């Protein structure tokens, strides 16, 4: 698939393309860039963002809204690949906006499956040293922790846990912190209204100041 794009637009927003057009590469001489490894509708989203500062999900057959998890992850990766920090931020915002799960809905399992693919895309194609990448990875882990009992029922999620140790380790750490918090949480009941309240207590000994 071909996309007509102004060279000035590519150069002004991407260090990758700017460097390409300033060197004696065949792409510069031919006026054509081949992105064979990238999915066409993800490339289209990248170009759309370069012109309009936003992108839309693809209008493809059998498209459903659960796919947005995976698509936004793919957009994030292509932004990382070609040096588009603003697109990375927008993709992360869109990904975050999809973090709603209702276990009773009929499409819940397919949502988890697409989410699991998104985890693969992010953890296998982004550098953990980047603070923005760490934020997105943490977001993914926190979402899985919140719904861990439902996620563990999905074969795709369990496969990802086995294939991506880094994600599994992050998940275990977050679950351990959650267990520690619950261990230090005690329930109190109001004697006058029968209302319940929770308090997280610090079990360390108290030493009054002299």
C-alpha positions, 0 to 999 in steps of 0.5 A: 500500500502506498501513502503520499507524504510530504518529505518535509512533514516526515523530516520535521517530526521524525529523527529517523526520517530526517536522518534518512533524507540528509544522507545519500540513501536510495530512499532519498534519491528515489523519493520513496520509502519502503516500510516492509516490516510495518503493518500498513494501517499502523503506518497510516495511523502514524502518517495521520498523526503527523498531519493532524496530531491524532489518529483514528482506528482502522476501518477494516472488516470484522473490526471490533472495539476490543482490537483497540488494545492491540492497535494502540500498542502497535502504534506505540511501537511504530512511534518508538521505532521512528522517533515520534515521542508525541505519537507515543504519548497519544497512543498511551493515552488512547490505550489507557482510555480502553482500560474498562472491563466488565467480567459479565459482558460476552466479549470479556474473553476476547478483550483479554486475548487482545490485551495479551497480544498487546502485552507481547507487542510492547514487551518484545519491541520497546526498551525498558530503560525508557521512562515512558515505556516503563509507564505503559508497562506498569499500566498493563501490569496494574490492569492485569492485577486488578482482574487477575482471577478473570485474566488467568482463565484466558489461555492467551494470557497464560501463554504470555505469562510463560513466554514473557518472563519480564511481564510475569515478574512484574505481575508477581511483584504487584500482586505481592504488594497488593497482598501486603496491603491487604494484610495490613488492612483491618475492618472497623464497624461503627457502633451507631450506624453499622457502617464499615470502614477500612484502615491500613495500619503500620505494624512497625513499633511506635517509639515516642519522641523524648 
